[in-house]
Amino acid sequence: MRSRSHIAFFIPSLAGGGAERVFVLLSRWFARCGHVVDLVLTNDAGPYRADVPENVNVVSFGKTHTAAAGPALWRYVRSRRPDIICTALPTAHILASWVVRGLRRLPGSTAPKHVVTLHELPSVRRREAVSIRAATAVKLQRGAVLHADRAVSVSDAVADDAAAEYDIGRERFSVIYNPIEVEEILNRQPPAPHPWFQDDLPVMVSAGRFVRQKNMQGLVRALARMTTPARLILLGEGPERANIANVSEDLGVSTRVEMPGFVEDPYDYFYHASVFALASRGEAFGNVVVEALAAGAPVVSLRAEGGVSEILESGDARCGRLVPPGDIGALADALDEVLAAPPDPDRGRTRARDFRVGRAGRAYANLFRSLLGAGDPPTMSEQPRSHFPSEHTSTA
């Protein structure tokens, strides 16, 4: 990779999701390394906008829907001529793929290398598509993956799922785990963000969008079956909020369940949590799991589709409790056991350091270098251990 390359990260918005956070962190890292970085957005709405530094160029098309941003993206690529365009989420993949392929057919024109990053399990997204637009995007995403110069998945589970779902060779996928602000979490000692943390009763915390896949209702059901008189704080927002509240009421635990809404910086909650609990039916990676480990919280999770097991049970890493998928009784038992005998938090913190921003950044840098003709392509199992040229290396 040249010492100064032009990289565009294209994502619909800066809403409070995992893929959005990843692109903000990668944009920061590459800009710090001296590259020209554009963060290209359908619109710049979302809580993560404030986290974008001044040395990252924000290009917002001001559109409500990404599908309407095609002409603007075409003009942007032709005028700014980035070396790499890296995309996240289906509509961005599809639109960038059309633009790049169109430019490559245009005589005398140059087109960037296109890197697709998969932050979801494609089979889950297909099963849960609830509209014609969503179902169409799922189908069209296969073409974007197929024509991309490289596809990056955020876990081995996502790569396996995408290869099977799209009937594409597994070797087309590089696996790069998400970057997490581990050092920032490790180095803080925050005050208690909620009055419950000042009482003697244990407090369990979870975080995520209130949608069916995240299964927050399952955590409420587990709380009702526990023998420990614990409390549960659910961080997030979404269409399932009313259903979660109704289940809490029906099971008689509503006074022990709090839903403060979306919290941009949930680390203070993780730091004070007696346990971080997860009942998700599928997690492509599991950013919140790494964040909780870095904060010193024990993690108890259902074993489900995705990358959580790769975080908690990878190589020598055994730093959390996984229980059979869908078994709420086993989840309740495991939560009781961990609350009664908490594990050593340093084990989780050590594992969390494997996901520092700099390690993921160097893995992406290695991939970009290979696409720009400065190195061999990484293998499908490439993890964050490649190196940027020394004068540009960040240790973050």
C-alpha positions in Angstrom: 0.0 0.0 0.0 1.3 3.4 -0.9 2.4 5.6 2.0 -0.5 7.9 1.2 -3.6 6.3 -0.3 -7.1 7.6 -0.8 -9.7 5.4 1.0 -13.4 5.9 1.0 -15.6 4.2 3.6 -19.2 4.1 2.3 -22.1 3.4 4.7 -25.7 4.7 4.7 -25.6 6.7 7.9 -24.0 7.0 11.3 -26.9 5.4 13.2 -26.1 3.6 16.5 -25.1 0.2 15.0 -22.0 -2.0 15.1 -21.1 -1.5 11.4 -21.4 2.3 11.7 -19.1 2.3 14.8 -16.6 0.1 13.0 -16.3 2.4 10.0 -15.9 5.5 12.3 -13.0 3.7 14.1 -11.3 2.5 10.8 -11.7 6.0 9.3 -10.0 7.5 12.4 -7.2 4.9 12.3 -6.3 5.3 8.6 -6.4 9.1 8.9 -4.0 9.0 11.8 -1.7 6.8 9.6 -1.5 9.7 7.1 -4.0 8.5 4.4 -6.7 10.6 2.7 -9.9 9.2 4.2 -13.5 10.0 3.1 -16.4 8.8 5.1 -19.1 8.7 2.5 -22.8 8.7 3.7 -26.2 8.7 2.3 -26.9 11.1 5.1 -24.9 12.1 8.1 -27.6 11.5 10.7 -26.8 9.4 13.7 -25.1 9.6 17.1 -21.7 8.6 15.8 -21.4 11.8 13.7 -19.8 13.6 16.7 -17.0 10.9 16.9 -15.7 11.6 13.4 -12.4 13.7 13.6 -11.6 16.7 11.5 -8.9 14.8 9.5 -11.6 12.6 8.1 -13.6 14.1 5.2 -17.3 13.6 5.6 -19.2 13.4 2.3 -22.9 13.3 2.8 -25.3 13.0 -0.1 -28.3 14.3 2.0 -30.6 11.5 0.8 -33.2 9.6 2.8 -32.7 6.3 1.0 -29.4 5.0 -0.3 -31.1 3.8 -3.5 -31.6 7.5 -4.4 -27.9 8.3 -4.0 -26.7 6.5 -7.1 -26.0 9.6 -9.3 -24.3 11.4 -6.3 -22.0 8.4 -5.7 -21.1 8.2 -9.4 -20.1 11.8 -9.4 -18.2 11.5 -6.2 -16.2 8.5 -7.4 -15.4 10.1 -10.7 -14.3 13.4 -9.2 -12.5 12.2 -6.0 -11.1 9.0 -7.5 -10.4 7.1 -4.4 -8.1 4.1 -4.6 -10.3 1.9 -2.4 -14.0 2.0 -1.7 -15.0 -0.1 1.3 -18.7 -0.6 2.0 -20.9 -1.8 4.8 -24.6 -2.9 4.7 -26.5 -4.2 1.7 -27.7 -1.1 0.0 -24.2 0.5 0.1 -22.6 -2.8 -1.2 -25.1 -2.9 -4.1 -24.8 0.8 -5.1 -21.0 0.9 -5.0 -20.8 -2.4 -7.0 -23.0 -0.8 -9.7 -20.9 2.3 -9.8 -17.5 0.5 -9.8 -18.6 -1.9 -12.5 -20.0 0.9 -14.6 -16.8 2.9 -14.4 -14.7 -0.2 -15.4 -16.8 -0.4 -18.6 -16.3 3.2 -19.4 -13.4 3.9 -21.8 -10.6 6.0 -20.3 -12.1 5.9 -16.8 -10.5 4.6 -13.6 -12.4 2.8 -10.9 -11.5 2.1 -7.2 -11.0 -1.4 -5.8 -14.2 -2.4 -4.1 -14.1 -4.2 -0.7 -17.4 -5.5 0.7 -17.6 -6.0 4.5 -20.2 -8.3 5.8 -21.5 -7.4 9.3 -24.5 -9.7 9.3 -25.2 -13.4 8.8 -26.7 -13.4 5.3 -29.0 -16.4 6.0 -30.5 -14.6 9.0 -31.0 -11.4 7.1 -32.8 -13.3 4.4 -35.1 -15.1 6.9 -35.9 -11.9 8.7 -36.5 -9.7 5.6 -40.0 -8.2 6.3 -40.5 -6.1 3.2 -40.1 -6.5 -0.6 -37.3 -3.9 -0.5 -35.4 -5.8 2.2 -35.8 -9.1 0.4 -34.6 -7.6 -2.9 -31.6 -6.1 -1.2 -30.7 -9.6 0.2 -30.8 -11.1 -3.3 -28.8 -8.2 -5.0 -26.1 -8.4 -2.3 -24.9 -11.7 -3.7 -24.0 -9.9 -6.9 -22.1 -7.2 -5.0 -20.1 -9.9 -3.1 -19.4 -11.9 -6.3 -18.1 -8.8 -8.2 -16.2 -7.2 -5.3 -12.4 -7.3 -5.4 -12.5 -8.7 -1.9 -15.2 -9.6 0.7 -14.4 -9.3 4.4 -16.5 -11.0 7.0 -16.3 -10.1 10.7 -16.1 -13.7 11.9 -15.5 -17.2 10.5 -19.2 -17.9 11.1 -20.2 -15.0 8.8 -17.7 -16.2 6.1 -19.1 -19.8 6.3 -22.7 -18.6 6.2 -22.1 -16.2 3.3 -20.2 -18.9 1.3 -23.1 -21.3 1.7 -25.9 -18.7 1.3 -24.4 -17.3 -1.9 -22.9 -20.5 -3.2 -19.5 -18.7 -3.4 -16.1 -20.3 -2.7 -15.1 -19.8 1.0 -11.6 -18.6 -0.3 -13.2 -15.4 -1.5 -13.7 -14.2 2.1 -11.1 -12.7 4.4 -12.0 -12.8 8.1 -11.1 -9.6 10.1 -12.6 -9.2 13.5 -14.1 -5.9 14.3 -12.0 -3.2 16.0 -13.0 -2.3 19.5 -11.8 0.7 21.6 -10.4 -1.7 24.2 -7.8 0.6 25.7 -10.3 3.4 26.2 -12.5 0.9 28.2 -9.6 -0.6 30.1 -8.3 2.8 31.3 -11.5 4.2 32.7 -12.9 4.1 36.2 -16.4 5.6 35.8 -19.0 6.6 38.4 -22.1 4.4 38.6 -24.4 5.4 35.8 -27.6 4.1 37.5 -28.8 4.1 41.1 -29.2 0.3 41.0 -25.4 0.0 41.0 -25.2 1.6 44.4 -27.4 -1.1 46.0 -26.4 -4.6 47.2 -28.5 -6.5 44.7 -26.6 -7.7 41.6 -27.3 -6.0 38.3 -27.2 -7.7 35.0 -26.7 -5.7 31.8 -27.4 -6.3 28.1 -27.2 -4.1 25.1 -28.5 -4.2 21.5 -31.4 -3.2 19.3 -34.8 -4.2 20.5 -35.6 -6.6 17.7 -36.6 -10.2 17.6 -33.1 -11.5 16.7 -31.6 -9.9 19.9 -34.2 -11.8 22.0 -34.3 -9.4 24.9 -37.5 -11.1 26.0 -35.4 -14.2 26.6 -33.3 -12.4 29.2 -36.5 -11.3 31.0 -37.7 -14.9 31.0 -34.3 -16.0 32.4 -34.5 -13.3 35.1 -37.9 -14.6 36.2 -36.5 -18.2 36.5 -33.3 -17.2 38.5 -33.0 -17.9 42.2 -30.8 -14.8 42.7 -32.8 -11.6 43.3 -31.0 -9.8 40.5 -32.0 -6.8 38.4 -31.7 -6.4 34.7 -30.8 -3.3 32.6 -31.5 -3.5 28.9 -29.7 -0.8 26.8 -31.1 0.0 23.4 -34.2 0.9 21.4 -36.4 -0.8 18.8 -39.8 -2.1 17.9 -39.8 -4.9 20.5 -39.7 -2.4 23.5 -43.5 -2.7 24.2 -43.3 -6.6 24.0 -40.4 -6.7 26.4 -42.3 -4.5 28.8 -45.4 -6.7 28.5 -43.4 -9.9 29.2 -41.8 -8.2 32.2 -45.2 -7.3 33.6 -46.7 -10.7 32.9 -43.8 -12.5 34.6 -44.0 -10.2 37.6 -40.4 -8.8 37.2 -41.2 -5.4 35.8 -39.8 -3.7 38.9 -36.5 -5.4 38.3 -36.2 -4.5 34.6 -35.0 -1.1 33.4 -34.8 0.1 29.8 -33.0 3.5 29.7 -33.0 3.6 25.9 -30.0 3.9 23.5 -26.8 4.8 25.3 -24.0 6.0 23.0 -21.3 5.1 25.5 -22.5 1.9 27.3 -19.1 1.1 28.8 -19.9 2.6 32.2 -22.8 0.2 32.5 -20.5 -2.7 31.6 -17.9 -1.6 34.1 -20.3 -1.8 37.0 -22.3 -4.8 35.8 -22.3 -8.0 37.9 -22.7 -9.9 34.7 -23.2 -9.1 31.0 -26.0 -11.4 29.6 -26.8 -12.2 26.0 -29.7 -14.2 24.6 -29.4 -13.2 21.0 -30.4 -15.8 18.3 -27.5 -14.7 16.2 -24.6 -12.2 16.3 -22.3 -11.8 13.3 -19.5 -10.9 15.6 -20.5 -9.5 19.0 -18.9 -6.1 19.7 -20.7 -5.8 23.0 -19.2 -9.0 24.2 -15.7 -7.7 23.7 -16.6 -4.4 25.3 -18.0 -6.1 28.3 -14.9 -8.3 28.7 -12.7 -5.2 28.5 -14.8 -3.6 31.2 -14.2 -6.6 33.4 -17.8 -7.9 33.3 -18.3 -11.7 33.3 -20.2 -12.8 30.1 -23.0 -15.4 29.9 -24.6 -16.0 26.6 -26.7 -18.4 24.6 -24.6 -20.3 22.1 -26.2 -19.1 18.8 -25.3 -18.5 15.2 -22.3 -16.1 14.7 -19.1 -15.0 16.2 -19.7 -14.9 20.0 -18.3 -18.4 20.5 -15.2 -17.3 18.5 -14.7 -14.6 21.1 -15.3 -16.6 24.2 -13.9 -20.0 23.1 -11.1 -19.5 20.6 -7.8 -21.2 21.0 -6.7 -20.8 24.6 -9.4 -18.3 25.2 -12.1 -19.5 27.7 -13.4 -16.4 29.2 -17.2 -16.7 29.3 -20.1 -19.1 29.7 -22.0 -20.4 26.7 -25.2 -22.4 27.2 -27.2 -24.4 24.6 -29.1 -22.2 22.1 -32.7 -21.4 23.1 -32.4 -23.0 26.5 -33.6 -20.2 28.8 -33.5 -22.5 31.9 -29.9 -23.2 31.3 -29.3 -19.5 30.8 -30.9 -18.7 34.2 -28.8 -21.4 35.9 -25.6 -20.1 34.4 -26.4 -16.6 35.4 -27.1 -17.8 39.0 -23.8 -19.7 39.1 -21.7 -16.8 37.7 -23.2 -14.3 40.2 -22.4 -16.7 43.0 -18.8 -17.3 41.9 -17.6 -14.5 39.5 -14.6 -15.5 37.3 -11.3 -13.6 37.3 -12.0 -10.4 35.2 -8.4 -10.2 34.0 -8.9 -13.3 31.8 -11.6 -11.4 29.9 -9.6 -8.2 29.7 -6.6 -10.2 28.2 -8.9 -11.7 25.6 -10.4 -8.3 24.8 -6.9 -6.9 23.9 -6.9 -9.2 20.9 -9.5 -6.9 19.2 -7.8 -3.5 19.6 -8.4 -1.0 16.8 -4.8 -1.0 15.6 -4.8 -4.8 15.0 -7.9 -4.6 12.9 -6.6 -1.5 11.1 -3.4 -3.3 10.2 -5.3 -6.2 8.8 -7.4 -3.9 6.6 -4.2 -2.1 5.6 -2.6 -5.4 4.5 -5.7 -6.3 2.5 -5.7 -2.9 0.8 -2.0 -3.2 0.0 -2.6 -6.5 -1.7 -5.4 -5.0 -3.8 -3.3 -2.1 -4.9 -0.4 -4.3 -6.0 1.9 -4.0 -3.0 1.7 -7.5 -1.5 0.2 -10.9 -1.7 -3.5 -11.3 -1.1 -4.3 -12.5 2.5 -5.7 -15.9 3.0 -9.3 -16.5 3.9 -8.3 -16.9 7.6 -6.4 -13.6 7.8 -6.7 -12.1 11.2 -5.5 -8.8 12.7 -1.8 -9.4 12.7 -0.5 -7.9 9.5 1.6 -4.8 9.5 1.4 -1.3 8.0 4.8 0.2 6.9 6.6 1.1 10.1 6.5 4.8 9.6 2.7 4.7 9.6 2.1 2.0 12.2 -0.3 2.9 15.0 -0.3 1.0 18.3 -3.8 1.9 19.2 
